[in-house]
Amino acid sequence: MTNSDLAVDATGLVKRFGDFTAVGGVDLAIEPGEVFGVLGPNGAGKTTTLSMLATLLPIDGGRASIFGVDVASSPHQIRQLVGVTGQYASVDENLTGAENLWLFARLHGRSSKQAKALADDLLGRFGLTEAAGKQIKDYSGGMRRRLDLGASLISSPPLIFLDEPTTGLDPRTRSQMWDTIRDLVANGSTILLTTQYLDEADQLADRIAVIDRGLKVAEGTPSDLKTSVGESSLQLRLSDKSLIEEAALLVKRITGSSPVLTPEAGGLNVPLPDANQAADVLIALRQASLSITSAAVQQPTLDEVFLALTGHDTGQPDAQSDARETESEEARR
């Protein structure tokens, strides 16, 4: 694929703030039609990288193009190709939700009737129909976030930058946003998604770049990244706990590895250098009349990947606990 065919082609991106290097030479190659995740903790350089690509910050080193258009020399053309949703709401506090979306649609060239229809559709999609007539200053934090997300979808640009789009959203709205992202891709959009949530990257991204302290430390599909840091394992539970030692000997003959046993539960955790060995183990157990009650093949998690690559975790709560805190905050409102 040539550079002009790529949705994003960036080489050696650098951004400095005084003596501090926020981004220290990041390369990205994003193909049209994919969801590309940039994963890292707060302060890793994710938003700064996105801001350079979106012409919101000047590039101090390296080069970047979007659909073959140079970011530094053609900023106005770049802004026609991308849509950006930042981490904070960019709506007008004194307008209602419906008025904000109607205004954004009119600014994008829609007729008044088209703008109203689009606003109604987006309000419904993000569960804001009942709040359509309220001023934004009366919205909760989660409602503001949902409205801002809706506004970013009005122009339907070919490339959409989503900077931590689900931070602060409750589980239902988070799931709706994930479905919306999938719909956008199905309709031909390309998504660059920054996130600190490991489960979000795992759910949505075709490929992931892991960024830490301004540097890209790894890139690949979620499956490739998981495979790079450890073996898969087969989790087994026997019907008859007393036969666990016999099962362990059989498993070791097949895989060459000693399983980890939990005798009280009749469980075996079997390391798998090759995931295809799972079928061999299950067939052998059946032939030996060693009945099982459950079996599951598990890969390392993205949490384990990030820890292995950087020496620390993302420093963030998981998406579900973060969402529960948000729901509690909104309930207090």
N, C-alpha and C positions, 0 to 999 in steps of 0.2 A: 504494500500500500504506500503510495507516494505521500509526501507531506501535505499536498493540497487536498488529498482525500480524507485526511484525518480531521475529526471534529476539533481536537486540541492537539497541537504539537508544540511542546515546550522543552527547551534544552538549557540546562544550567541556570535556572531562575534564581536570582539573588535579590534580597531586599535587606537593606541596613537602615537602622535608626540610630544615628550617631555612631558610637563604637559597638553597638549591639547588632549582631547579624541575626535577623528573625528567620530568614530563609537562606540556606547556604549552598544552593546549587541543585535545585530539584528538576528532574526530567519527568515529563508526562507525555504519553501518547494515547489518546482516547479515540476509539473508533466510533463512527456514526451508529446510533441506535443502541448503544450500551449504557448501562448504569455503572459509572466508575466511582468507587468510593475512596475518599481520602480519610484515613482513620488515624486518630491521635488524640492525646489529652489536650486540655486547655493550655495554650501557650506553645503548642508544638509547631505552629506556622501554617496551619491549615487555612485559616481565614485570610492571612496575608497572601498566601499563594493564590487563592481565589480572587482576591481584590486586585492583584496585578493582572490576572487574566481578563478581568472584567473592566479594566482601565480605570479602576477606582484608586489605584496607587501606581506610581511610575515604577518601571522595572529598572533596578540598579545594575543588573548583570544578567547575561544570557539573552535568550530571544524566545518569542512565542507567537504562534499564529493560530487562528480559528477558521476552519474551513478554507485554509490557504491565505487568509487575510492577516497581515502582520499587525500585531496588537499595538506596538509602539508607534508605528507610522500612520495607522488608519483607525484611530480610536472611534470616530463617529460611525464608521461602517461596522466595527465590532459591536457597538451598542445596538445596532439593528439586528444582530445575529443572536444575541444572548438575552436571557431574562434572569434576573437575580433576586433571590429571596435571602435577606440577611437574617441575623439572629434577633433583630429588634424590629418592632412594628414601625412601618413608615406611613401610617394612615393619619388622617386629620382628626384630631380629638373632638372638634366641634361639629363634625358631620356625623350623620347616622351611618350604620354599616352599609345600608343600601345606597346611600348617597356617595360614599367613598368608592364603592365598586362601580357605580354608574359613572362617576367622574373619571376614574381610571380608564374605563372602556371608551368614553368619549375622547379622551386624550390620545387613545390608540386608533382613532378614526372611525369608531362605530357610530352609527346613527343613534338617535335618542332611543328609538324603539329597540334596536339591537342591544344597546347598552343595558336597558332595563331587563331584557330577557336574559342576558348573560349574567347580570348581577343576581337575579332571582335564582338562576341555576347554581351559581357558586355558593350563595347563601344556603341553599338546600343541601348541597353536597357536603358542606362543612357544619351542618347542624345549627345554622344561625338564623333560620327563617323567623323564629319567634322574636329574635333580637334585632331584626332588620331595621326597625324604626327607632332604636335606641341610639343616643349619641355614644361615640367611642369612649368618652371619658367615664361612662357608666358600665363599660365592659370589664369583665374580669381579665386577668392576664392570659388565661388560656383562650378566651374568646378573641382577644386582640390578635393572638398568634394565628388562630385559624383564619381570621379575616385577612391578615397580611399574606398568608399562604394563598388564599383565594385570589387576591389581587395580582400575585405574581404569575398566575396562569392565564390572565386575560389576553395577552398578545400571542400566546402559543408560539414562542420562538423555537427555532430548530435546536438550540442548545440552552439548557436551563441549569443555572448554578443554584444549588440548594445548600445553604450554609447552616448546618445543624437544624434542619427544618422541623424536627419534632421535639426539640427541647421545651420542656414545660407543658407538654400535652398529656391529657389523660389517655388511658389505654384505648378507649374506643376511637378517639380522634386520631391517635397515633396510627391505628390500624387503617382508618379511612385515608390518611395521608399516604401510607404505603400503597394502598390500592390505587390512589390517584397517580402516584409515580409510575406504577406498572401500566396504567392506562395511557399515560403520556408516552411511554416508550413504545407501547403497542401501536400508537398512532404516529410513530416516526420521530419522536423527540429523542435527543441525547441528554443524559443527566450527569452532571458532576456533583456528587454529594459529599459534603464533609460531615463527619459525625464523630462523636466520642462514645457512641453506643455500639458495643461489639455485636449485639444481637441485630441491630439495624443494618450494619454492614453485611452481616451474614445473610440476612433475609433478602436484601435488595441488590447488592452489588454483583455484577458479572466479574469484575476485577477490583482489587483493592491495592492501594498504595499506603503503606504504613509510614507515617512521618513522626519523627521524634526529635525535638530540639533543633528544628529547622532543616533536618536532613531526611531524605527518603531511605529507610533502612530495609525495606522489602517491598516486593510487588508480585501479584499473582492472583489467581482465582482463590476464593475462600478455601476450596478443597486443596489446592496446591500449597497454600500457606500452612494449612493444618498438617499436611503430610510432611512438610519440610522440618517440622519440629518434633515429630514423634510418630510411633506406629499406631495403627488402629488396634482396637481390642474387642474381643468377643466376650460379652457378659452372659454367663449361663447360670441357670439355677436348676438343680436336680430334683426330681420328684422324691427320691429316697436319699436323705442326707448321709446315710451310713455308707453309701457307695462313692463318696467324694474322692477318696484316695485312689480307688480303681479308675475313676474318670480322669483324675489328674495324670496318672501314668500313661493312659491312652492318649491324652491331649499332647503330652510331652513327646511321645513317639512320632506324632504327626507333624507338630510345629517346630520341634527342637527347643522349645522354651517351656520353662516351668510356670504353670499358672499360679496366680495369687488366690489363695483359698479363704473362704469365710465359712468354716464348717458348721457354725450354728444355723446358718441360713441355707446350707447346701449350695453355696455359690462358688463359681470359678470365674476369675478375670483372666482371659487368655490373650497374651500379646500376639499380634499378627503381623509379622514382617511383610506378608502379602495378604491383603484382605480376602483374596479368593480362597485362602485356606479355611475360611469360616465354613464353607460348604463341606470341605473334607472332614472337618471336626464333627459337624452335625451328622453326617452320614455314618462315620465310624461309631459315634455314640449310639445311634439307632441300631446298627448291626450288632453292637455288643449288648443290646437290650438295656441300655442306660437311659431311662426316660428323663426328659427335661420338662420343666413347667414354663420356662421363658428363655428367650435368646435374643440378643441385640448386638449389632456391630456399632461401635462408637469411634469417631475420630477425636483427636484432640480438639478442644474448643479454641475459638479466637482469643479468649482470655489467656490461655496457655501460650498461644502464638505470640501475643503482644509481650507477655512476660519474658518469654525466651529471647525475643529479638531486642528488647530494650532494657531488660533487667528490672523493670518495674511495671505495675499495672497502669491503667489509664487514669487512675486517681479519681474515678467517677463512680457513683452508685449505678447499679444496673437500671435499665430503662423502666422496669416495672416499679421499683421502689421510688424512683424519681417521680414517676407518674402519680403514685399514691400520695406523695408529699404535695404535688400540685393540686390533686383533688381535695386534699384537706385544706389547703390554702383557699381554694375557691369556695369551699363549703363555709369557711369562716366569713367570707365576704357577704 
